[in-house]
């Protein structure tokens, strides 16, 4: 076995037309980093001219001209060293069209400086969580090069749903990038396979309507259930698009709306003139906690009370300082209980009852519940929720956080789809 064969095995180069010079390895510092540089040349006899298509029959057709020297190709690391292939490429002259061309290799695409193996390594890294900066360091390329590869993926790859829709959809929006409309994107989840169905660049009704109208009416009529939050414009839109679908508000969002109303009531009491200001500020989490989960036995010394108290004691004290807070708290806890036990009767009695002493924030929340009553009751009858959607949104937040944000929506979408296994840009 020749030194060329050995070197090819080390570098995973399979092109038979690449030959390595004697003493081909050089180690030198590039940007302060020790780098292995392999010197080689590429030559062969071409079958035809790529310009005029003339078949090469011998010396009278195409001749070897000279070399294109020191073509720099970044390849995968060797023994954790940054590695570069300096390749001299044979040039040819066609006697029929009087034009020259350069030898090509499967090691790297035309006019590229990053080897196909390195590109593959970057794609595999992009399919896992991690920042583009870390990926660039690991693969000995710039962050811009990583983004260019991501850009190629986002341009070349689309979600192929074959015009089919799942029977159970989950929809929501999430904070995306500056180039999205209102900085919010629209996510669609297939509740059947518990994965992303697609991500749309806009949550505006016109854009969502346009997106789903790409699917046939027959296909849209097959959708049986749709889970969503309490954003009211969605309901009218979904009804017009999916006439047979049952709309199910997410139970978590119902609780959140009531919890926010209670917390705003508490915040309204957090005035420095209030003698209990620090206590309301310190123990806000206990007020929002399900009272069934409050510890009634274990006492701890509480600095702001200067005595030992249980969680239940603290909440009782805070509630007794303000009647409005007390009544609002009771409504909140009743809603928690009704949702947890799926008791429609309790929930209906709450929203239809006369609660004069509760805060304006909770009154507003109850009005929303009354207006959406026919949909909210579906949340009691069906098991579907937006839990999978919320989990996906959390994943997207992690991806954005790791990358310190994305400027382009298509890059963010491509990264999410890669990590979730919905894009497979690796060609066999």
C-alpha positions in Angstrom: 0.0 0.0 0.0 1.4 3.4 -1.0 1.6 6.5 1.2 -1.2 7.9 -0.9 -3.5 5.0 0.0 -2.6 5.3 3.7 -3.3 9.0 3.7 -6.6 8.6 1.9 -7.7 6.1 4.6 -6.8 8.6 7.3 -8.6 11.4 5.7 -11.5 9.3 4.4 -10.9 10.4 0.8 -12.2 8.0 -1.8 -11.4 9.8 -5.0 -9.0 7.6 -6.9 -7.7 10.6 -8.9 -6.2 12.4 -5.9 -2.5 11.7 -5.2 -0.4 12.9 -2.2 3.1 14.3 -2.6 6.0 12.8 -0.8 6.3 14.5 2.7 2.8 15.7 2.1 2.1 16.6 5.8 2.9 20.0 7.2 1.9 21.4 10.6 1.7 25.2 11.1 -0.2 27.7 13.1 -3.2 29.3 11.4 -4.9 32.1 13.4 -2.9 30.8 16.4 -4.1 27.2 16.1 -1.9 24.2 15.2 -3.3 23.0 11.8 -2.4 19.9 9.8 -2.0 20.7 6.1 -1.9 17.8 3.6 -0.5 18.6 0.1 -2.0 16.7 -2.9 -2.8 16.9 -6.5 -5.8 15.9 -8.6 -5.4 14.7 -12.2 -7.2 12.3 -14.7 -8.1 12.1 -18.3 -11.5 13.7 -18.9 -14.1 11.9 -21.0 -15.5 15.1 -22.6 -15.4 18.9 -22.5 -18.0 20.4 -20.2 -18.3 23.5 -22.4 -18.8 22.1 -25.9 -19.5 18.4 -25.1 -16.8 17.2 -27.4 -15.8 13.6 -26.6 -12.1 13.2 -25.7 -10.5 10.9 -28.3 -6.9 11.7 -27.5 -4.3 14.4 -27.9 -6.2 16.1 -30.7 -9.2 16.8 -28.6 -8.4 17.7 -24.9 -4.9 18.1 -23.5 -3.6 18.7 -19.9 -2.7 22.3 -19.6 -1.3 23.2 -16.2 -2.4 23.1 -12.5 -4.7 25.4 -10.5 -2.4 25.5 -7.4 -3.2 25.3 -3.7 -6.9 25.0 -3.7 -7.8 25.2 0.0 -10.3 22.6 1.2 -11.3 22.4 4.9 -11.8 18.8 5.8 -12.8 17.0 9.0 -10.4 17.1 12.0 -7.6 14.5 12.3 -6.6 13.6 15.9 -8.5 16.7 17.0 -6.3 18.9 14.8 -7.8 21.4 12.4 -7.1 19.9 9.0 -6.8 21.5 5.5 -6.3 19.8 2.1 -4.2 21.9 -0.2 -5.1 20.5 -3.6 -3.5 21.2 -6.9 -6.2 20.7 -9.6 -5.3 19.7 -13.1 -6.5 22.1 -15.8 -7.4 21.0 -19.3 -7.6 22.7 -22.7 -10.2 21.8 -25.3 -8.9 22.2 -28.9 -12.4 22.2 -30.3 -13.8 25.2 -28.4 -10.4 26.7 -27.3 -11.6 26.8 -23.6 -10.1 25.5 -20.4 -11.7 23.7 -17.5 -10.5 22.4 -14.1 -10.6 18.9 -12.8 -13.4 18.2 -10.3 -13.6 15.8 -7.3 -16.3 14.3 -5.1 -14.4 15.5 -2.1 -15.8 19.0 -2.5 -18.5 20.7 -4.6 -17.5 23.2 -7.4 -16.5 26.6 -6.1 -16.6 25.4 -2.5 -13.9 25.4 0.2 -15.6 23.1 2.7 -15.5 19.4 2.0 -18.6 17.3 1.6 -17.7 15.3 4.7 -17.3 18.5 6.7 -20.7 19.7 5.4 -22.3 16.4 6.4 -20.7 16.7 9.9 -22.2 20.2 10.2 -25.6 19.0 9.2 -25.5 16.2 11.8 -24.5 18.7 14.4 -27.4 21.0 13.4 -29.7 18.1 14.0 -28.8 18.2 17.7 -29.1 21.0 20.2 -26.1 23.3 20.3 -25.1 26.8 19.1 -23.8 27.5 15.6 -20.6 28.9 17.2 -19.9 25.6 18.9 -20.6 23.7 15.6 -18.2 26.0 13.7 -15.4 25.4 16.2 -16.0 21.7 16.2 -15.8 21.6 12.4 -13.0 24.1 11.8 -15.2 26.5 9.8 -16.6 30.0 10.4 -20.0 30.7 12.0 -21.0 32.3 8.7 -20.2 29.1 6.9 -22.5 27.2 9.3 -25.2 29.7 8.6 -24.7 29.3 4.9 -25.2 25.6 5.2 -28.3 26.2 7.3 -29.5 28.6 4.6 -29.0 26.0 1.9 -31.1 23.5 3.9 -33.9 26.1 4.5 -34.0 26.9 0.8 -33.9 23.4 -0.5 -36.1 21.6 2.0 -39.8 21.9 2.5 -42.2 20.0 4.8 -43.7 17.3 2.6 -47.2 16.5 4.0 -48.5 15.3 0.6 -51.6 17.5 0.9 -52.8 15.5 4.0 -53.9 16.8 7.4 -53.9 14.9 10.7 -57.2 14.2 12.4 -56.2 16.1 15.6 -54.4 19.4 15.3 -52.8 21.6 18.0 -52.2 25.3 17.2 -50.4 28.1 19.0 -48.1 31.0 18.3 -44.6 31.7 19.6 -42.1 34.6 19.6 -40.0 34.1 16.5 -37.7 36.5 14.7 -37.7 40.2 13.8 -38.4 39.4 10.1 -41.7 37.7 11.0 -45.0 39.7 11.1 -45.6 41.0 14.7 -42.5 38.9 15.6 -44.9 35.9 16.1 -45.0 32.7 14.2 -47.8 30.1 14.0 -47.0 26.5 14.9 -49.1 23.5 14.0 -48.7 20.2 15.8 -49.9 16.8 14.8 -51.5 15.5 18.0 -51.6 12.0 16.6 -47.8 11.4 16.2 -47.0 14.1 18.8 -44.7 16.1 16.5 -44.6 19.3 14.6 -46.7 19.4 11.5 -45.5 22.7 10.2 -44.5 26.2 11.2 -45.9 29.3 9.4 -44.2 32.7 9.4 -47.3 34.6 10.5 -50.1 34.2 13.0 -52.3 36.7 11.2 -55.7 35.4 10.2 -55.2 36.2 6.5 -51.9 34.3 6.4 -53.3 31.3 8.4 -56.4 31.2 6.2 -54.2 31.3 3.1 -52.0 28.5 4.5 -54.8 26.0 5.3 -56.6 26.8 2.0 -53.8 25.1 0.2 -55.4 21.9 1.5 -58.5 20.7 -0.1 -61.9 21.1 1.6 -62.3 17.3 1.6 -59.0 17.0 3.6 -59.9 19.9 6.0 -63.3 18.2 6.7 -61.4 15.1 7.9 -60.0 17.1 10.9 -61.9 16.0 14.0 -60.4 18.0 16.9 -58.3 21.2 17.3 -56.7 22.3 20.5 -55.8 25.9 21.0 -55.5 28.7 23.6 -58.1 31.3 24.4 -57.1 33.7 21.7 -60.6 34.4 20.4 -59.8 35.4 16.7 -58.6 31.8 16.2 -62.1 30.3 16.9 -64.0 32.0 14.1 -61.2 31.3 11.7 -60.9 27.6 12.6 -64.7 27.2 12.3 -64.6 28.6 8.7 -61.7 26.3 7.8 -62.6 23.1 9.6 -66.4 22.8 9.7 -66.4 19.3 11.3 -63.8 19.9 13.9 -64.5 20.3 17.6 -62.5 23.2 19.1 -61.0 22.4 22.5 -59.4 25.2 24.6 -56.4 24.1 26.5 -57.2 23.6 30.2 -53.9 25.1 31.2 -54.7 28.4 29.5 -58.0 28.5 31.4 -56.2 28.2 34.7 -53.5 30.7 33.6 -56.2 33.3 32.8 -57.6 32.9 36.3 -54.2 32.8 37.9 -53.1 36.0 36.2 -56.3 37.7 37.4 -55.5 36.7 41.0 -51.9 37.8 40.7 -52.9 41.3 39.3 -55.2 41.6 42.3 -52.2 40.9 44.6 -49.9 43.3 42.7 -52.6 46.0 43.1 -52.1 45.6 46.9 -48.3 45.8 46.6 -48.0 49.4 47.5 -45.2 50.6 49.8 -47.8 52.3 51.9 -49.3 48.9 52.6 -47.9 47.6 55.9 -48.0 44.1 54.4 -46.1 45.2 51.2 -43.0 43.0 51.8 -45.2 40.0 52.7 -47.2 40.3 49.5 -44.0 40.6 47.5 -42.3 37.7 49.3 -45.0 35.1 49.4 -46.8 35.6 46.0 -46.1 32.0 44.9 -48.0 30.6 47.8 -51.1 32.6 46.8 -51.0 31.1 43.4 -50.5 27.5 44.6 -53.3 25.0 44.8 -54.5 25.2 48.4 -54.7 21.4 48.5 -50.9 21.4 48.1 -50.2 23.9 50.9 -48.3 22.5 53.8 -50.4 22.7 57.0 -48.0 20.9 59.4 -44.4 21.8 58.8 -43.5 25.1 60.4 -40.6 27.3 59.4 -39.3 30.5 60.8 -40.5 33.4 58.6 -38.4 36.5 58.8 -41.2 38.9 57.8 -43.5 37.5 60.5 -40.7 36.9 63.1 -42.2 33.5 64.0 -42.7 30.0 62.8 -45.5 29.5 60.4 -46.8 26.9 57.9 -47.5 27.7 54.3 -51.2 27.5 55.1 -50.8 30.0 58.0 -49.1 32.5 55.7 -51.8 32.3 53.0 -54.5 32.7 55.6 -52.9 35.8 57.1 -52.5 37.4 53.6 -56.1 36.7 52.6 -57.5 38.1 55.8 -55.9 41.5 55.1 -58.1 42.2 52.2 -61.7 41.1 51.4 -61.4 41.5 47.7 -58.3 39.4 47.6 -60.0 36.8 49.7 -63.0 36.5 47.5 -60.9 36.5 44.3 -58.7 33.8 45.8 -61.7 31.6 46.5 -62.9 31.9 42.9 -59.4 31.0 41.6 -59.2 27.9 43.8 -62.7 26.8 42.7 -61.7 27.1 39.1 -58.5 25.0 39.8 -60.7 22.4 41.5 -63.3 22.3 38.7 -60.6 21.9 36.0 -58.7 19.3 37.9 -61.8 17.2 38.7 -63.5 17.9 35.3 -66.6 19.1 37.1 -68.6 21.2 34.7 -71.3 22.0 37.2 -68.9 23.8 39.6 -67.3 25.7 36.7 -70.7 26.9 35.4 -71.8 27.9 38.9 -68.6 30.0 39.2 -68.9 31.9 35.9 -72.6 32.4 36.2 -72.7 33.4 39.8 -72.8 36.9 41.2 -69.4 37.7 42.5 -69.6 41.3 43.5 -66.7 41.4 45.9 -64.1 39.9 43.5 -61.5 42.1 41.8 -62.1 43.7 38.4 -59.4 41.4 36.9 -61.2 38.3 37.9 -64.5 39.7 36.7 -62.9 40.2 33.3 -61.6 36.7 33.3 -65.0 35.3 34.2 -66.6 37.4 31.4 -64.1 35.8 28.9 -65.1 32.3 30.2 -68.8 33.1 29.8 -68.3 34.3 26.2 -66.4 31.2 25.4 -68.5 28.8 27.5 -69.5 26.5 24.6 -65.9 25.9 23.7 -64.5 25.7 27.3 -67.0 22.9 28.1 -65.3 20.8 25.4 -62.2 20.9 27.6 -64.2 19.0 30.3 -65.5 16.4 27.8 -62.3 15.6 25.8 -58.8 14.5 26.9 -56.9 16.5 24.2 -54.9 19.5 25.4 -52.1 21.8 24.1 -49.5 20.1 26.3 -47.5 18.8 23.3 -47.7 22.2 21.6 -46.4 24.0 24.8 -43.6 21.4 25.1 -42.6 22.2 21.5 -42.7 25.9 22.2 -40.3 25.3 25.1 -38.0 23.4 22.8 -38.0 26.4 20.4 -37.1 28.7 23.3 -34.2 26.5 24.2 -33.0 26.5 20.6 -33.2 30.3 20.4 -31.5 30.7 23.8 -28.6 28.4 22.8 -28.1 30.3 19.6 -28.5 33.7 21.3 -31.5 34.3 19.0 -32.0 34.1 15.2 -32.2 37.0 12.7 -34.0 35.0 10.0 -37.2 33.0 10.5 -36.2 30.4 7.8 -33.0 29.6 9.8 -35.0 29.2 13.0 -37.6 27.0 11.3 -34.9 24.9 9.6 -33.1 24.3 12.9 -36.3 23.3 14.7 -37.3 21.0 11.9 -33.8 19.4 11.9 -33.8 18.8 15.6 -37.4 17.4 15.5 -36.4 15.0 12.7 -38.7 16.5 10.1 -36.0 17.7 7.8 -33.5 15.1 6.4 -31.2 16.9 4.1 -28.6 14.1 4.1 -28.5 12.5 0.7 -27.5 8.9 0.5 
